[in-house]
């Protein structure tokens, strides 16, 4: 967005206190005006708590003040000041959002938005973050901001929750030099080291490198949640008409959460003594998760006044998880348990290509947007459930591993193909603004589930 600023200068003649002739008085001399232009867009990182732009709101650079829809933005500064390490914690003060409806769980980001489950309505850099059984929990230190677009948005994004979407925007290279390096330690023995370095050697090229290593601990000695994240961003602006952003990240972690405590124990014991009680099996419970993202964003102003924009993101997600869950408390005071194993591997590709232009018809201005949204998602999952061995509730002794034969086994190997065409018209007339949008989607899911063949097709217009 460009705002002109006019600076006018005047040369003033100081008058002496001594008498002078009237014809000696001088008229002020007006200097030529100087026009300064300042540009900003949705890729510029906000300095404070207030974000002026949201990438997800209209898929354009329309300022939030001009968007006729409720949008909340959680900036990187707010995330840091809150000490948020998960998406749920980052959204803890956002109106209409319950960030951690099931309590703290490092395995999943499962917020609710306006009462609707929003785990399947999460986006990264404006492109859908697809999921099957597991959930890629994105590293908050690698985010530039989190955007919560409230209300139905199927006309821009296709199938989704009527409550809205949550868009996580990765840190991008900026046009100035800055950086930070830090260490952290808390009373539970958790520690972290982090860095965020941005360099802009000239007006053409800039780069950014972000990383964090975290060893998170709780009151339960048997559990540790380790995470390592490395993100890189490169911006290339060969001329005033073209901008290319490359964004990549790699996350490896071992998220695990303790089994619940049987409710019957809370009636006979002080709940504070149960905080560090662990009813799993350290020799069996394990987690190994890896997430890779590669994105490219291109903006090019064409000679005919139209702007071509394209967003691409490829993702890879692998997770092997083994753990215990509590089923109850028997009459002898032993906690009854089950165990499960989950192995998941997914691959996804998102491509969103857009053409935008601004035209005037009479007293109204139309910001037009035409788009083609293509995505493919492959998911393979294997799940097994085992009968677990009971464990003493008051003095747990570990070593009773579950049996070798699962009482349930399930597998799923599916591919989702989706293509969507959409159009949007942002209309401005005097102080009034309105938005019109139309989208048509075609989807197909093929593959197998527990040996049975799947082939489903659907289409919808919004």
Order of alpha helices (4+ residues) and beta strands (2+ residues): beta-beta-beta-beta-alpha-beta-alpha-alpha-beta-beta-beta-beta-beta-beta-alpha-beta-beta-beta-beta-beta-beta-alpha-beta-beta-beta-beta-beta-beta-beta-beta
